[in-house]
Each structure stands twice: as C-alpha cells, then as structure tokens.
Amino acid sequence: MTTLFKTVSAESLKDNFFSRLDRDWMLITAGTMAQFNTMTASWGTLGILWNKPVAICFIRPQRFTFQFAEKHAFYTLSFLEEQYRDILDFCGSHSGKDTDKVAQTGLKPVELGAESITFEQARLVMECRKLYADFIKPENFLVREIMEKNYPGKDFHRFFIGEIVNCYSSSSPFSIL
C-alpha cells in the first residue's frame, strides 16, 4: 500500500455524497495495472445492504469500462478535488478504446490490490468487491417518463453492487473527515 493514502472507515466519512456524485463526479475504474479503464460518472448510490456498506455504480454496456467491470471482481470509485475537473471532463467525453486517458490527462495510476486501481490525484477512494450485478429492466419502470428521458436508445445501464472493502483518504491537506 502506498503512503499516498490512509485507510479510513466508510462510517467515518462526512462528505455530502449527493453533491459528490451529482456535481463533483467520480471515476469508476476496473481492471489491473496491466490493463484497466476509467470513466467519469455522476450516478451512484451508497448505503447498507446485506449488512454491508455498499456502493452501487451504473455503467452502460457501450462504455469501454463495462468490459473491465464485467471481468474483474473489484472496482474503485475515486473522488478528485475540483482542481482536477479537466480530468473528469476528459474521462467522461473520451473512450479508452480510442484514447490513452492516462497519457492524455496526466492521471497517475496506483495499484491498491491485484484488481484495484486508483489514481494519485484521488482525495477519496472506495475499493469495492462486486457482490451482485444486473441490468436495469424496462418492464420494471413505474414512472415511464424516467425511462423515456434517460434511455431513448434503450441502452440500459448495468448496475454493480459492491461491498466497500476499503476506503482511502489522500494525505493531502484537504480533509474528508
């Protein structure tokens, strides 16, 4: 484990995750140091399920990160400070199929475990072990307008429920606690 991060408990986090997800965004990363991909996301859920702290992320099947999330047992959610907004913008508007996001943005990958990658720029990282996955199903929408607005191409997200097995805070002066 690198000295860039200190381990913190998920229960100790004081962030407003409604703001973190909706306005600040995060990077979802899956794979190994040999091959991984990351993408920007603003949809997600945190809570307790099956007596475990969990993070749920949503990935459309056409996203390059999707194949890594499907294949690997872990994913990370990395939250960056506002000074890295350009990285989040880039990773949300370019595909890893066509672009080396690390080279283009200056992201500095850090291996947390055999299948857990984050970046030096992260201020908070949630390392998640996949517990469950499924696709959002059109027949289960109770409010049809939500489906029509968010899925005009019928490209329904797959959601991954992951147990938050580790939480890391950067050693930077910016505090999350």
N, C-alpha and C positions, 0 to 999 in steps of 0.2 A: 504494500500500500504506500502510496506516495505521501509525502508530508504536505502536499498542497491542500489536502482536505483533512478535516477532523470528523470523526463519527459522531452523529447526534441521533437522538431518538426521534422517531416520527411524531410522538406525542408532545415533544418539546417545541415543535415548530409554531411560530406565532404569525406567519405570513397570512395575508388575506388571499386565499387561493382563487377566489372569484376574480380578483384583479390580476393575479399572476397569470391565470390561464387566458382570460378574455382580453386583457390589454397588454400584458408583458410577454406572453407566449412562452414556449419551451421548445427544446429539441428532443425528439424521440429518436433514440439510437439503438440499433440492434446489430449483432454480428460479433466478429472477433477482430483483433488488431490486424490480422492478415487480410480481412475483408469485412467491411461494415458500411452502413449508410446511416445518415441522419436526415431528419426532416423537421421543419417547423410545424408546430401545432398549437391551436388555441382551444381545442375541445378536449375535455378530460374530466375525470371525477376522482375524488379522494374520499375515503371513508373506511368503515369497518364492515367486513363481510366474512362469514365463516369464522368469526372470532379472530380475524387477522387484519392488520392495517393493509389496505389495498389502494392501488392506483389503477384506474381504467383509462386506457388510451384508445383512440379511434383512428384507423388507417384505411384509406380507400385502396382497393385492390390494384389500381393502376399506378400507385406510388411505388417507386423503386425500393423504399424501406420495407414495404409489405413483405417481400420475399424473405428478407432477413428476420423480420418479426415472426414469420411463419416457421422458419427453420430453427431458430435458436430458442433456448429455454429462458433467456433473460432479455430484458430491455431496460434502458435507463431513460429517465426524464431529467433533463438538465435545464436549469433556470439560470439565465445570464443577467447581468446588470444592464441598464439602459445604454451604456456606452457601447454595447455590442449589438445594438438594434440592426445595424447594417448586415451583420452575420445572419441574424434571424430572418431579415428580409430576403437575403440571397438564398438561404437554405429552404425557404418557403416558395421560391419562384424559379428554382433551377432543379433539374433532375440529376441524381447521382449516376444515372445511366449515361448521361452525356457530358457530365462535368465533374471534375475532382473538387468537391466542395472544400476539402481541407486546404488544398493548394490555393484555391481562389479566395478563400476568406481569412486564411491565417489561423484557422482552428488548430489547436494543439491537442491531439488525442491522448488520452490517459487510460490505461487498462486498469480496471478495478478488480476484475476477476477474469477467468478464462473466456467468458462470454458477456462481459460487461465493459462497455466503453463510454467514457465521458470526455470532457474537454477541460483543459486548464482554465479556460475562461469562465467556467460554471461557478456560480455562487452557492448553488444548492443542487444536489443530485439525489434522486431516488432510484435505487437499484432494485429492480422488480423481477421476481421469478414468476413466469406465467403459470396461472392456475386453471384458466378457462378462456375459451375464445368462441365467438360465434358472429355471424353476420346479422346486421340489423335487417329485419324482415318486413317487407312492405305490408303484408297482411296484418301485422301487429300494431300498425299506427292507429291510434284512436282519434287523433286530430290529423286528418288527411292533408290539411294545408301545410303542415310541417314537412311532410314527405314531398309534396309538390314543389315547395320552395327550395328545399335543400338537396333533392335528388331528381332533378329534371332528366338527367341522363341514366337514372336507375342504377347508379354506381354506389351501391350501399356500402357503408363502412363495415369493416370487421372490427369488433372490439376485443381487446385483450385485457383480461383481469389479471393483475399481477400482485402478488404479495410483496409489500415493501420490505425487503430483507435487510437493507442498509440504507441509511440516509447520511449524506455527507455535506458538510458546510465548508466553504472555502476558507482559507486562512487570511483572506483579505480583511481590511478593517470594516467592510460593510457587514453588518451583523443581521442574521435572520432570527436570532433568538431574543 
